Amino acid sequence: MQRIVILASALCILGCGRPAADQPKGPAPGAGGAAGGPPPIEVQAEKLNTGLAGPDVALAAKVKERLAADSGLRALQIDVDAQGGRVTLWGKANTAEARAAAGKLAKATPGVTSLSNLITTLKTAAASQPASAPKQKQ
């Protein structure tokens, strides 16, 4: 019995990937063509829609350009997104003042109607102290 299983396995392995001699060559039945069947499907290219409108891209670039022109903000890695005049800022700032300055500069950019400032500030020495530390009486 083991010999039959081994022999059958060997024949399967040897025959893998080889077309059967009695199989017809050419398209499968019903695949369309001259013998009848459905016609081939035509695929037409459409204009790619990324979801970003030209004015939105231009507004985001304008805000990013203004941030890069500011000597106090150019070192920050800030991402800018715009949609219909609404601008969103992402990234990290060393201080709350730098975060506020980036938001103020972005909001003052012509074309910005609203701002979402999602820039996070890195921890500072003052921020790492517990807020509920007991005060000493004098």
ZIWO-V574300 format. One line per field, one symbol per residue. phi: phi as a letter, one per 30 degrees, with the letter a starting at -180 (. if undefined). psi: psi as a letter, one per 20 degrees, with the letter a starting at -180 (. if undefined). burial: # if it has 9 or more other ideal C-beta (glycine too) atoms within 8 Angstrom, else .. A space follows every 50 residues. Layout:
# ZIWO-V574300
phi=???
psi=???
burial=???
This chain:
# ZIWO-V574300
phi=.dddddddddddddcdicdddcddcjddeidjjddjiddddcccdcddcd icdeddddddddddddddddddcdddcccbbbaijdcbcbkbbdbddddd dddddddddejdcabcccdccddcdddddddcdddddc
psi=ghhgggghgghgghipipqqhjpqqaqqpjjrbhjaaqqqpppppqppoi ipqghgghgghgghghhhiphiihiqnpqpqqokippppqaqqhrhghgh hggggghippiphrpoojpqqqprhhhiqphkpqqpq.
burial=.................................................. .....##.##.###.##..#..##.#.#.#.#..#########....##. ###.###.#..#..#.#.#.#.................
